[in-house]
Amino acid sequence: MIWASAALAATVEVAKGEDLQAALDAANDGDVVIIATDFSPSAAYVEIRDKDLVIKGDGGQAQVPPIHAYDGSLTLRQLRIAEGGNGIWPVLVLVDGGTESALLDRVELYDNAERAAFEAMSGTLDVEIRSSVFEANGGDGGMQLAYASLVVDNTSFLDNDNWGQGGAIWTKGATSVEVKWSNFERNTAGDDGGALAFTAGGGAPVTILGSTFRDNASEASGGDVFVEGHSLQMRYVASLDGVAVDGGFLYSVEASELQLDDLDIHRPKAADAGGAIAIEDCTSVRLARSLICGATNASASGFVGAAVHVDHGNTVNLTMENVIFQGTAGSTNSPAFWLIGAHLDVRNSTFASNDWNHVVTGQALESLHVENVLVDDQSTFLNYDEVFGEISGSHNLFHDITSTPFEPREEIDPVLWTGDPYVVADDPVFVTGYDPADCSTLPRLGDGSPAIDAGNGLDPDKSPADIGAFGGSNSADLFDWPERPESPDTGLEDTADTAPGGDSEPERDSTTDTATPAASTRWLGGGCRGGAASGLLLVVAGLIAATGRRRIG
């Protein structure tokens, strides 16, 4: 071992064949421990107690044994950590006790069969994960955190499995969560949240930005994401083939507010409620500038939403603007939306080539406003047991409506409809090449469409608004997403390394990012054509009959 002192900290170098535990024991607060890239771990795990340390590979990924840290703060850079195999603490990285903060930068955590790859279950903790990979971790999945703040940036979670909640990440009582520019593929959970499960939120914010989800599955709720008790904001999020019992893409319960903007959701599948999104007990939901394509549900009841299901004990305000529902299908006449106790406001949206009898069905609709909406190939727009408040709107285009667009199932005074009711057109005239089964083609208006310049208000170019998702003041650059940023590489020069909480800012270098590039739809590329339901959907559907497991009643 070699010690080199500097003004801010000492540097401890650990070569191949040397004792890493001895080096950690001898290091002092703020020291930087540099591991040779040819270092070969011999211990089942190492421990760090009551000190702040930086541990990093010497210019490349260095293999180290599992690390158990108690108290203090820990920074790990350019390391590879796999299961220790001692059968006592099979966790890859355990940060416990009074640990204050943890930073993982270009760290690979993989092949852990029993406990979570990264676990921190007590004490208040600030965790940041950058440009890292969590892969093939079983038992408790990729990461489990309690009462922590979490930032995940440009990190991939691949093939992780949790027999509980959150195949990739599970948090309990998080004070804040930010997930950005990250990738989640083939993660599974035996309970809620195939990829992500954020529980016991207490109103704390969760933000998911610029991230992709592919082939994640939950045996309960939320094929990609499950959120309980948090407020949630999503933007520039793409998903392909999420599967769950309820909410193939997202399930939210007891959230104060959901803001869902610029989503690109392809082929989500639910065995029961909410092929794409299921919401329970949330007061405010906004869905805007988004595509839900190919959503399906397999429920035999017909009283659940094929695309969106909202079940609320009180009243939820649900607003939608510039949203496309394309090529979705529900079993047993499931509608697009099943809403209980809702104020629904839909503007400048397109419902195209969907296999539903009705767009909106449910119980106790508080009010409905429909404006500049294009509906293609439905029997009715509204079919409701009770409407307590006003039904209003104007400048809507309906094609192939087999009866009146607004048909409450019980006697509702038709004067509740206070606006210009609707315009029936022979053909909305979509662009040549539009294929409802191909989620990469969208129902844009073609030349001669009766929906062009026929709406209420103005388009961004100040011309009269078009009817449908590509019209209205909020339609500028719809689905024209920003480029994903380059890797936020945070490697430090040796002289700049400091323990967490230090004053020095890292200098960015050009080392190679270890995160797998995000795969799929708008960024995810490809046509994403509809296909047969995955075998896992059939397994998940069987859970309802076999166990009665479902959250929405």
VEXDREN-2710 file (C-alpha; in Angstrom, 1 decimal):
% VEXDREN-2710
k/r/px/py/pz
1/MET/0.0/0.0/0.0
2/ILE/1.2/3.5/-0.8
3/TRP/0.1/6.6/1.1
4/ALA/0.5/10.1/-0.5
5/SER/-0.6/13.1/1.4
6/ALA/-2.1/16.3/-0.1
7/ALA/-3.5/19.5/1.3
8/LEU/-7.1/18.3/1.3
9/ALA/-6.7/14.5/1.8
10/ALA/-4.3/11.6/1.8
11/THR/-4.3/9.1/-1.1
12/VAL/-4.1/5.4/-0.3
13/GLU/-3.2/3.1/-3.2
14/VAL/-4.2/-0.6/-3.0
15/ALA/-2.4/-2.9/-5.5
16/LYS/-3.2/-6.4/-6.6
17/GLY/-2.8/-8.9/-3.7
18/GLU/-2.9/-6.3/-1.0
19/ASP/-5.3/-6.2/1.9
20/LEU/-8.2/-3.8/1.1
21/GLN/-9.7/-4.0/4.6
22/ALA/-6.4/-3.0/6.2
23/ALA/-6.2/0.0/3.9
24/LEU/-9.7/1.1/4.8
25/ASP/-9.0/0.7/8.5
26/ALA/-5.8/2.8/8.2
27/ALA/-7.4/5.5/6.1
28/ASN/-8.6/8.7/7.8
29/ASP/-11.6/11.0/7.3
30/GLY/-11.5/12.5/3.8
31/ASP/-8.9/10.1/2.4
32/VAL/-9.1/8.8/-1.2
33/VAL/-8.5/5.1/-1.6
34/ILE/-7.5/4.1/-5.2
35/ILE/-7.9/0.5/-6.2
36/ALA/-5.7/-1.1/-9.0
37/THR/-7.8/-2.2/-11.9
38/ASP/-6.2/-5.7/-11.7
39/PHE/-7.1/-6.0/-7.9
40/SER/-8.7/-9.3/-7.1
41/PRO/-11.0/-9.4/-4.1
42/SER/-10.3/-12.2/-1.5
43/ALA/-12.5/-11.1/1.4
44/ALA/-16.3/-11.8/1.4
45/TYR/-16.9/-8.2/2.2
46/VAL/-15.1/-5.1/3.8
47/GLU/-16.4/-2.7/6.4
48/ILE/-16.0/1.1/6.8
49/ARG/-17.0/2.7/10.1
50/ASP/-17.2/6.3/11.3
51/LYS/-15.3/8.0/8.4
52/ASP/-15.9/9.8/5.1
53/LEU/-14.0/8.1/2.2
54/VAL/-13.7/8.2/-1.5
55/ILE/-13.0/4.7/-3.0
56/LYS/-12.2/4.6/-6.8
57/GLY/-10.7/2.6/-9.5
58/ASP/-7.3/3.6/-10.8
59/GLY/-8.4/5.0/-14.2
60/GLY/-10.8/2.1/-15.0
61/GLN/-13.3/-0.3/-13.4
62/ALA/-11.8/-2.0/-10.4
63/GLN/-13.4/-5.1/-8.9
64/VAL/-14.0/-4.9/-5.1
65/PRO/-15.9/-7.1/-2.6
66/PRO/-19.2/-6.0/-1.1
67/ILE/-18.9/-2.9/1.1
68/HIS/-20.7/-2.4/4.4
69/ALA/-20.5/1.2/5.6
70/TYR/-21.6/2.5/9.0
71/ASP/-21.8/6.2/9.7
72/GLY/-20.1/8.9/7.7
73/SER/-20.3/9.4/4.0
74/LEU/-19.2/7.3/1.1
75/THR/-18.2/8.0/-2.5
76/LEU/-17.6/5.1/-4.9
77/ARG/-16.2/5.7/-8.4
78/GLN/-15.3/3.3/-11.3
79/LEU/-15.9/0.1/-9.3
80/ARG/-17.5/-3.3/-10.0
81/ILE/-19.1/-5.0/-7.1
82/ALA/-20.7/-8.5/-7.2
83/GLU/-22.3/-10.8/-4.6
84/GLY/-20.0/-11.9/-1.9
85/GLY/-21.2/-15.4/-1.5
86/ASN/-20.8/-15.6/2.3
87/GLY/-24.5/-16.2/2.9
88/ILE/-24.6/-13.7/5.8
89/TRP/-24.5/-10.3/4.1
90/PRO/-25.1/-11.0/0.4
91/VAL/-25.9/-7.4/-0.2
92/LEU/-23.5/-5.7/-2.7
93/VAL/-23.4/-2.3/-1.1
94/LEU/-24.9/-1.8/2.4
95/VAL/-25.1/1.7/3.8
96/ASP/-26.7/1.6/7.2
97/GLY/-26.7/3.1/10.6
98/GLY/-26.0/6.8/10.7
99/THR/-24.5/7.1/7.2
100/GLU/-25.0/10.6/5.9
101/SER/-24.6/10.4/2.2
102/ALA/-23.6/8.1/-0.6
103/LEU/-22.4/8.9/-4.2
104/LEU/-22.0/6.2/-6.8
105/ASP/-20.4/7.3/-10.0
106/ARG/-19.7/4.8/-12.8
107/VAL/-20.3/1.8/-10.5
108/GLU/-21.5/-1.6/-11.7
109/LEU/-23.5/-3.6/-9.2
110/TYR/-24.5/-7.0/-10.5
111/ASP/-25.3/-10.7/-10.0
112/ASN/-26.5/-10.5/-6.4
113/ALA/-29.0/-13.3/-5.8
114/GLU/-30.4/-12.6/-2.3
115/ARG/-30.5/-9.0/-1.1
116/ALA/-30.7/-5.7/-2.9
117/ALA/-27.6/-4.6/-4.7
118/PHE/-27.7/-1.3/-2.8
119/GLU/-29.5/-1.2/0.5
120/ALA/-29.9/1.6/3.0
121/MET/-32.8/1.0/5.3
122/SER/-32.2/3.2/8.4
123/GLY/-31.2/6.8/9.1
124/THR/-31.5/9.9/7.0
125/LEU/-29.5/9.6/3.9
126/ASP/-28.7/11.5/0.7
127/VAL/-28.0/9.2/-2.2
128/GLU/-26.9/10.1/-5.7
129/ILE/-26.3/7.5/-8.5
130/ARG/-24.5/8.7/-11.7
131/SER/-23.7/6.8/-14.9
132/SER/-23.9/3.4/-13.3
133/VAL/-25.3/0.0/-14.0
134/PHE/-27.5/-2.3/-11.8
135/GLU/-27.8/-5.6/-13.6
136/ALA/-29.1/-9.1/-12.9
137/ASN/-29.8/-8.6/-9.2
138/GLY/-32.4/-10.9/-7.6
139/GLY/-34.1/-11.4/-4.3
140/ASP/-34.6/-7.7/-3.3
141/GLY/-33.9/-6.2/-6.7
142/GLY/-31.6/-3.4/-7.6
143/MET/-31.9/-0.8/-4.8
144/GLN/-33.9/-0.4/-1.5
145/LEU/-33.9/2.8/0.4
146/ALA/-35.8/4.1/3.4
147/TYR/-36.2/7.7/4.5
148/ALA/-33.7/9.0/2.0
149/SER/-33.4/11.5/-0.7
150/LEU/-32.5/10.0/-4.1
151/VAL/-31.1/11.3/-7.4
152/VAL/-30.5/8.8/-10.2
153/ASP/-28.8/10.2/-13.3
154/ASN/-27.9/8.4/-16.6
155/THR/-28.0/5.0/-15.0
156/SER/-29.3/1.7/-16.4
157/PHE/-31.2/-1.0/-14.4
158/LEU/-31.3/-4.2/-16.4
159/ASP/-32.8/-7.6/-15.5
160/ASN/-33.3/-7.0/-11.8
161/ASP/-36.0/-8.9/-9.9
162/ASN/-37.6/-8.2/-6.5
163/TRP/-40.0/-10.7/-4.9
164/GLY/-41.5/-7.6/-3.3
165/GLN/-42.0/-4.1/-4.6
166/GLY/-39.8/-2.3/-7.2
167/GLY/-37.7/-4.6/-9.4
168/ALA/-35.1/-1.9/-10.0
169/ILE/-35.7/0.6/-7.1
170/TRP/-37.9/0.6/-4.0
171/THR/-38.1/3.5/-1.6
172/LYS/-40.1/3.9/1.6
173/GLY/-40.7/7.4/3.0
174/ALA/-38.3/9.1/0.6
175/THR/-38.0/12.8/1.2
176/SER/-37.5/13.5/-2.5
177/VAL/-36.8/11.4/-5.6
178/GLU/-35.4/12.5/-9.0
179/VAL/-34.8/10.0/-11.8
180/LYS/-33.4/11.5/-15.0
181/TRP/-32.0/10.3/-18.3
182/SER/-32.0/6.7/-17.1
183/ASN/-33.0/3.3/-18.6
184/PHE/-35.1/0.5/-17.1
185/GLU/-35.3/-2.8/-19.0
186/ARG/-36.6/-6.3/-18.1
187/ASN/-37.1/-5.6/-14.4
188/THR/-39.7/-7.6/-12.6
189/ALA/-41.5/-7.4/-9.2
190/GLY/-43.6/-10.0/-7.4
191/ASP/-45.6/-7.0/-6.0
192/ASP/-46.1/-3.4/-7.1
193/GLY/-43.8/-1.6/-9.5
194/GLY/-42.1/-3.7/-12.1
195/ALA/-39.2/-1.2/-12.3
196/LEU/-39.9/1.6/-9.7
197/ALA/-41.9/1.6/-6.5
198/PHE/-42.0/4.7/-4.3
199/THR/-44.1/4.1/-1.2
200/ALA/-45.2/5.9/2.0
201/GLY/-44.4/9.2/0.3
202/GLY/-46.1/11.6/2.7
203/GLY/-46.6/14.1/-0.1
204/ALA/-42.9/14.3/-1.0
205/PRO/-42.1/14.9/-4.7
206/VAL/-41.0/12.3/-7.3
207/THR/-39.7/13.5/-10.6
208/ILE/-39.0/11.3/-13.6
209/LEU/-37.4/13.0/-16.6
210/GLY/-36.1/11.9/-19.9
211/SER/-36.1/8.1/-19.1
212/THR/-37.1/5.0/-20.9
213/PHE/-38.8/1.8/-19.8
214/ARG/-38.9/-1.5/-21.7
215/ASP/-40.3/-4.9/-20.9
216/ASN/-40.9/-4.4/-17.2
217/ALA/-43.6/-6.3/-15.3
218/SER/-45.3/-6.3/-12.0
219/GLU/-47.5/-9.2/-10.6
220/ALA/-49.6/-6.5/-8.9
221/SER/-49.8/-2.8/-9.8
222/GLY/-47.7/-0.6/-12.0
223/GLY/-45.8/-2.5/-14.8
224/ASP/-43.2/0.3/-14.9
225/VAL/-43.9/2.7/-12.1
226/PHE/-45.9/2.5/-8.8
227/VAL/-46.3/5.6/-6.7
228/GLU/-47.9/5.8/-3.2
229/GLY/-48.4/9.0/-1.3
230/HIS/-46.0/11.1/-3.4
231/SER/-46.7/13.9/-5.8
232/LEU/-45.5/12.8/-9.3
233/GLN/-44.1/14.8/-12.2
234/MET/-43.1/13.0/-15.4
235/ARG/-41.8/14.5/-18.7
236/TYR/-40.1/13.0/-21.7
237/VAL/-40.7/9.4/-20.6
238/ALA/-41.0/6.5/-23.1
239/SER/-42.3/3.1/-22.3
240/LEU/-42.7/-0.2/-24.3
241/ASP/-44.5/-3.3/-23.2
242/GLY/-45.1/-2.7/-19.5
243/VAL/-47.3/-5.4/-17.9
244/ALA/-49.2/-5.5/-14.6
245/VAL/-52.5/-6.5/-13.1
246/ASP/-53.6/-2.9/-12.8
247/GLY/-51.8/0.0/-14.6
248/GLY/-49.6/-1.5/-17.3
249/PHE/-47.4/1.6/-17.3
250/LEU/-48.3/3.5/-14.1
251/TYR/-50.3/3.0/-10.9
252/SER/-50.7/5.9/-8.5
253/VAL/-52.5/5.8/-5.1
254/GLU/-53.0/8.5/-2.6
255/ALA/-51.0/11.1/-4.6
256/SER/-51.9/14.7/-4.2
257/GLU/-51.0/15.6/-7.8
258/LEU/-49.9/14.0/-11.0
259/GLN/-48.4/16.0/-13.8
260/LEU/-47.7/13.7/-16.8
261/ASP/-46.3/15.6/-19.8
262/ASP/-44.7/14.4/-23.0
263/LEU/-45.2/10.7/-22.5
264/ASP/-44.8/8.1/-25.3
265/ILE/-46.4/4.9/-24.0
266/HIS/-46.5/1.9/-26.4
267/ARG/-48.4/-1.4/-25.8
268/PRO/-48.9/-1.4/-22.1
269/LYS/-51.0/-4.3/-20.9
270/ALA/-53.1/-4.8/-17.7
271/ALA/-54.8/-8.0/-16.7
272/ASP/-57.5/-5.9/-15.1
273/ALA/-57.9/-2.1/-14.7
274/GLY/-56.0/0.6/-16.7
275/GLY/-54.2/-0.8/-19.6
276/ALA/-51.8/2.1/-19.4
277/ILE/-52.6/4.1/-16.2
278/ALA/-54.6/3.3/-13.1
279/ILE/-55.2/6.0/-10.5
280/GLU/-56.7/5.6/-7.0
281/ASP/-57.5/8.5/-4.6
282/CYS/-55.7/11.4/-6.3
283/THR/-57.0/15.0/-6.3
284/SER/-55.4/16.4/-9.4
285/VAL/-54.2/14.7/-12.6
286/ARG/-52.9/16.4/-15.7
287/LEU/-52.0/14.4/-18.9
288/ALA/-50.7/16.5/-21.8
289/ARG/-48.7/16.2/-25.0
290/SER/-48.6/12.5/-24.9
291/LEU/-49.3/9.3/-26.9
292/ILE/-50.9/6.1/-25.5
293/CYS/-50.7/3.5/-28.3
294/GLY/-51.8/-0.1/-28.3
295/ALA/-52.9/-0.2/-24.6
296/THR/-54.9/-3.3/-23.7
297/ASN/-56.7/-4.8/-20.7
298/ALA/-57.9/-8.4/-20.3
299/SER/-60.6/-7.9/-17.7
300/ALA/-63.8/-9.8/-18.1
301/SER/-65.8/-7.3/-16.1
302/GLY/-66.1/-4.4/-18.6
303/PHE/-66.2/-2.0/-15.7
304/VAL/-62.5/-0.9/-16.0
305/GLY/-60.7/1.4/-18.3
306/ALA/-58.8/-0.1/-21.2
307/ALA/-56.4/2.9/-21.3
308/VAL/-57.0/4.9/-18.1
309/HIS/-58.9/3.9/-14.9
310/VAL/-59.6/6.4/-12.1
311/ASP/-61.2/5.3/-8.9
312/HIS/-61.6/8.0/-6.3
313/GLY/-63.4/8.2/-3.0
314/ASN/-64.0/11.9/-3.3
315/THR/-63.5/14.0/-6.5
316/VAL/-60.6/14.1/-8.9
317/ASN/-59.9/16.8/-11.4
318/LEU/-58.6/15.1/-14.6
319/THR/-57.4/17.4/-17.4
320/MET/-56.1/16.2/-20.8
321/GLU/-54.7/18.3/-23.6
322/ASN/-53.0/17.3/-26.8
323/VAL/-53.2/13.6/-26.1
324/ILE/-53.5/10.8/-28.6
325/PHE/-55.1/7.5/-27.8
326/GLN/-54.4/5.2/-30.8
327/GLY/-55.0/1.5/-31.5
328/THR/-56.0/0.6/-27.9
329/ALA/-58.4/-2.2/-27.1
330/GLY/-60.4/-3.3/-24.1
331/SER/-62.1/-6.7/-23.5
332/THR/-65.8/-7.1/-22.8
333/ASN/-66.6/-3.6/-24.1
334/SER/-64.2/-1.8/-21.7
335/PRO/-64.2/1.9/-22.4
336/ALA/-61.1/4.0/-22.9
337/PHE/-61.7/5.7/-19.5
338/TRP/-63.5/4.3/-16.5
339/LEU/-63.9/7.2/-14.1
340/ILE/-65.5/7.3/-10.7
341/GLY/-66.0/10.7/-9.1
342/ALA/-64.3/13.0/-11.6
343/HIS/-64.3/16.4/-13.2
344/LEU/-63.1/15.6/-16.7
345/ASP/-61.8/18.3/-19.1
346/VAL/-60.5/17.1/-22.5
347/ARG/-59.1/19.6/-25.1
348/ASN/-57.3/19.2/-28.4
349/SER/-57.0/15.4/-28.2
350/THR/-57.4/12.6/-30.7
351/PHE/-59.0/9.2/-30.2
352/ALA/-58.1/7.2/-33.3
353/SER/-58.7/3.6/-34.4
354/ASN/-59.5/2.3/-31.0
355/ASP/-61.5/-0.8/-30.2
356/TRP/-64.0/0.5/-27.7
357/ASN/-67.7/1.0/-27.6
358/HIS/-67.4/4.2/-25.6
359/VAL/-64.6/6.6/-24.7
360/VAL/-65.8/7.6/-21.2
361/THR/-67.8/5.4/-18.9
362/GLY/-68.2/5.1/-15.2
363/GLN/-70.1/6.4/-12.2
364/ALA/-70.8/9.8/-10.6
365/LEU/-69.3/12.1/-13.2
366/GLU/-69.1/15.5/-11.7
367/SER/-68.7/17.5/-14.9
368/LEU/-67.4/17.1/-18.5
369/HIS/-65.9/19.6/-20.9
370/VAL/-64.9/18.5/-24.4
371/GLU/-63.4/21.0/-26.8
372/ASN/-61.5/20.6/-30.1
373/VAL/-61.6/16.8/-29.7
374/LEU/-61.5/14.4/-32.7
375/VAL/-63.1/11.0/-32.2
376/ASP/-62.7/8.3/-34.8
377/ASP/-64.5/4.9/-34.8
378/GLN/-66.4/4.8/-31.6
379/SER/-70.1/4.2/-30.9
380/THR/-70.4/7.0/-28.3
381/PHE/-68.1/9.4/-26.5
382/LEU/-70.0/9.5/-23.2
383/ASN/-71.9/6.7/-21.5
384/TYR/-72.5/7.3/-17.8
385/ASP/-74.7/6.3/-14.9
386/GLU/-74.9/9.7/-13.3
387/VAL/-73.8/13.2/-14.3
388/PHE/-74.1/15.6/-11.4
389/GLY/-72.8/18.8/-13.1
390/GLU/-72.5/20.5/-16.5
391/ILE/-71.6/18.7/-19.7
392/SER/-70.2/21.4/-22.0
393/GLY/-67.9/22.0/-25.0
394/SER/-67.7/22.8/-28.6
395/HIS/-65.9/22.3/-31.9
396/ASN/-65.6/18.5/-31.7
397/LEU/-65.4/16.2/-34.7
398/PHE/-66.9/12.7/-34.6
399/HIS/-66.5/10.0/-37.2
400/ASP/-68.4/6.7/-37.4
401/ILE/-70.5/7.5/-34.4
402/THR/-73.3/4.9/-34.4
403/SER/-75.6/6.9/-32.1
404/THR/-75.5/10.2/-30.3
405/PRO/-72.0/11.0/-29.0
406/PHE/-73.4/11.7/-25.5
407/GLU/-75.6/8.9/-24.2
408/PRO/-75.9/8.6/-20.4
409/ARG/-77.1/5.2/-19.4
410/GLU/-79.8/6.7/-17.1
411/GLU/-82.1/9.5/-17.8
412/ILE/-80.1/12.7/-18.0
413/ASP/-81.7/16.0/-19.0
414/PRO/-80.2/16.7/-22.4
415/VAL/-80.0/20.4/-21.6
416/LEU/-77.0/19.6/-19.5
417/TRP/-75.2/19.8/-22.8
418/THR/-74.7/23.6/-23.0
419/GLY/-72.2/24.0/-25.9
420/ASP/-72.3/23.4/-29.6
421/PRO/-72.7/19.7/-29.4
422/TYR/-70.7/18.2/-32.3
423/VAL/-69.9/17.9/-36.0
424/VAL/-70.2/14.5/-37.7
425/ALA/-67.7/14.1/-40.6
426/ASP/-67.5/11.3/-43.1
427/ASP/-63.7/11.1/-42.8
428/PRO/-61.2/13.0/-40.6
429/VAL/-58.6/12.5/-43.4
430/PHE/-55.4/11.5/-41.7
431/VAL/-52.0/11.7/-43.4
432/THR/-51.0/9.0/-46.0
433/GLY/-49.0/6.3/-44.3
434/TYR/-50.8/6.5/-41.0
435/ASP/-51.1/2.9/-39.6
436/PRO/-53.0/2.5/-36.3
437/ALA/-51.1/-0.7/-35.5
438/ASP/-47.7/1.1/-35.9
439/CYS/-47.1/3.4/-33.0
440/SER/-44.4/5.3/-34.8
441/THR/-47.0/6.7/-37.2
442/LEU/-49.4/9.2/-35.8
443/PRO/-52.9/10.4/-36.8
444/ARG/-51.8/13.8/-38.1
445/LEU/-54.3/15.7/-40.2
446/GLY/-53.9/15.3/-44.0
447/ASP/-54.7/17.7/-46.8
448/GLY/-58.4/18.4/-47.0
449/SER/-59.2/17.3/-43.5
450/PRO/-62.4/18.9/-42.2
451/ALA/-60.6/19.3/-38.8
452/ILE/-58.1/21.8/-40.1
453/ASP/-58.7/25.4/-38.9
454/ALA/-62.1/24.2/-37.5
455/GLY/-61.4/24.4/-33.8
456/ASN/-61.9/27.0/-31.1
457/GLY/-58.9/29.2/-30.4
458/LEU/-55.6/29.6/-32.2
459/ASP/-52.7/27.4/-33.1
460/PRO/-49.2/28.5/-32.3
461/ASP/-48.9/30.1/-35.7
462/LYS/-52.0/32.3/-34.8
463/SER/-54.1/30.5/-37.4
464/PRO/-57.5/29.1/-36.3
465/ALA/-56.9/26.0/-34.2
466/ASP/-57.1/22.6/-35.7
467/ILE/-59.4/20.0/-34.1
468/GLY/-57.4/17.1/-32.5
469/ALA/-54.1/16.6/-30.8
470/PHE/-52.0/18.6/-33.2
471/GLY/-54.0/21.8/-32.7
472/GLY/-54.4/24.5/-30.1
473/SER/-52.0/26.8/-28.3
474/ASN/-50.1/23.9/-26.6
475/SER/-49.3/21.9/-29.8
476/ALA/-46.0/23.5/-30.8
477/ASP/-43.2/20.9/-31.2
478/LEU/-45.5/18.0/-30.2
479/PHE/-43.4/14.9/-30.0
480/ASP/-40.3/16.8/-31.1
481/TRP/-38.3/15.8/-28.0
482/PRO/-34.9/17.2/-27.1
483/GLU/-31.8/15.1/-27.7
484/ARG/-30.8/13.0/-24.8
485/PRO/-27.8/14.7/-23.2
486/GLU/-24.4/13.2/-23.4
487/SER/-23.2/11.2/-20.4
488/PRO/-22.9/13.5/-17.3
489/ASP/-19.5/12.0/-16.7
490/THR/-18.2/13.0/-13.3
491/GLY/-14.8/11.5/-13.1
492/LEU/-12.4/13.5/-10.9
493/GLU/-8.7/14.2/-11.4
494/ASP/-6.8/12.7/-8.5
495/THR/-6.0/16.1/-7.1
496/ALA/-9.7/17.1/-7.1
497/ASP/-11.0/14.2/-5.1
498/THR/-12.7/15.1/-1.9
499/ALA/-15.0/13.2/0.4
500/PRO/-18.7/14.1/0.2
501/GLY/-19.5/17.5/1.6
502/GLY/-16.1/18.9/0.5
503/ASP/-15.9/22.3/-1.3
504/SER/-14.1/21.1/-4.4
505/GLU/-16.1/20.8/-7.6
506/PRO/-15.3/17.8/-9.8
507/GLU/-13.7/18.3/-13.2
508/ARG/-15.4/16.4/-16.0
509/ASP/-13.2/14.1/-18.0
510/SER/-13.7/11.9/-21.1
511/THR/-13.7/8.4/-19.6
512/THR/-16.2/6.0/-21.1
513/ASP/-19.7/5.9/-19.6
514/THR/-20.7/2.5/-18.4
515/ALA/-24.5/3.0/-18.7
516/THR/-26.2/1.1/-21.4
517/PRO/-27.7/3.5/-24.0
518/ALA/-31.4/3.9/-23.6
519/ALA/-33.4/1.8/-26.0
520/SER/-36.6/2.7/-27.6
521/THR/-39.8/4.5/-29.0
522/ARG/-39.6/8.1/-29.9
523/TRP/-36.0/7.9/-28.7
524/LEU/-36.8/4.2/-28.5
525/GLY/-37.0/4.2/-32.3
526/GLY/-38.7/1.4/-34.3
527/GLY/-42.2/0.9/-35.4
528/CYS/-43.4/-0.9/-32.3
529/ARG/-46.1/-2.7/-34.2
530/GLY/-48.8/-4.4/-32.2
531/GLY/-48.3/-8.1/-31.5
532/ALA/-49.6/-10.9/-29.3
533/ALA/-49.8/-10.3/-25.6
534/SER/-46.7/-11.5/-23.8
535/GLY/-46.8/-14.8/-21.9
536/LEU/-46.3/-12.8/-18.7
537/LEU/-49.6/-11.0/-19.2
538/LEU/-51.3/-14.4/-19.2
539/VAL/-49.6/-15.3/-15.9
540/VAL/-50.5/-11.9/-14.4
541/ALA/-54.1/-12.3/-15.5
542/GLY/-54.2/-15.6/-13.7
543/LEU/-53.4/-14.0/-10.4
544/ILE/-56.8/-12.4/-10.2
545/ALA/-58.6/-15.7/-10.4
546/ALA/-56.1/-17.6/-8.3
547/THR/-55.4/-15.1/-5.5
548/GLY/-57.8/-12.3/-5.9
549/ARG/-54.9/-9.9/-5.9
550/ARG/-55.9/-6.6/-7.3
551/ARG/-55.8/-3.1/-5.8
552/ILE/-58.7/-1.4/-7.4
553/GLY/-62.1/-2.8/-6.3
END
